Amino acid sequence: MERRIGELTVRIDRLLCVGFADCVDEAPEAFALDEEGLAAFRSATEATPEERLLRACEACPVDALTVLDAQGRQIVPAP
C-alpha cells in the first residue's frame, strides 16, 4: 500500500504491520487500523503536516512504514 503525500511517498508493508497503532497515536488523521487490525491510510492523509507524518512513521516499532523523499531516497526508517 503506497500513497504520495506532498513531496513524500509513504508505504505501508502490511506483512510487517502487527497493529501496535503507534502511527495512529502520532497522526490519527493520517492512519487508522482497518478491520484486520493493520495500519491503513485515512482519507485526510494529505492534510497531515510533514513533521507529524514523519514522526508517525518513525514510531513504528517493526518498520512497517517507509518514507521516501522526492528523489526516491529512503528517509524512514533511517538507512
C-alpha positions in Angstrom: 0.0 0.0 0.0 1.5 3.3 -1.1 0.5 7.0 -1.1 2.2 10.1 -2.4 1.8 12.9 0.2 3.3 16.2 -1.0 6.9 15.5 -1.8 7.0 12.2 0.2 6.0 8.7 -0.7 4.7 6.7 2.2 4.5 2.9 2.1 2.7 0.6 4.5 4.0 -3.0 4.5 1.0 -4.9 5.7 3.1 -8.1 6.0 5.2 -6.4 8.6 2.5 -4.5 10.4 1.3 -6.1 13.7 -1.2 -3.4 14.7 0.6 -1.7 17.5 -1.1 1.6 16.3 1.8 3.9 17.2 1.3 5.6 13.8 -2.3 6.1 14.7 -1.4 7.6 18.1 1.0 10.1 16.4 -1.1 11.0 13.4 -4.8 9.8 13.7 -5.8 12.0 10.8 -3.4 10.0 8.5 -3.5 6.5 9.8 -6.1 4.1 11.2 -6.3 0.4 11.9 -8.6 -1.4 9.5 -10.9 -4.4 10.1 -7.9 -6.7 10.1 -6.2 -4.6 12.8 -3.5 -3.4 10.4 -2.3 0.1 9.5 -4.1 1.8 6.6 -4.3 5.3 5.2 -7.1 7.6 6.1 -8.6 10.0 3.5 -7.2 13.0 5.4 -3.6 11.9 5.0 -2.7 14.7 2.6 -3.7 17.3 5.3 -1.1 15.9 7.8 1.9 18.2 8.4 5.1 16.6 7.1 6.8 16.6 10.5 3.8 14.7 12.1 3.7 12.3 9.2 7.4 11.5 9.6 7.1 11.2 13.4 4.2 8.7 12.9 6.2 6.6 10.5 9.3 6.7 12.7 7.2 5.5 15.7 6.5 2.1 14.1 8.4 -0.5 16.2 8.5 -3.0 13.3 9.4 -0.6 10.5 6.2 -1.4 8.6 6.1 2.3 7.4 8.7 3.5 4.9 9.0 7.1 3.7 10.9 8.1 0.5 11.8 11.7 -0.3 11.1 13.4 -3.7 14.3 11.8 -5.2 13.2 8.3 -4.1 15.7 8.1 -1.2 14.6 6.3 1.9 14.4 8.6 4.9 12.3 6.5 7.3 13.4 4.2 8.7 16.8 5.7 8.6 19.0 3.8 6.2 
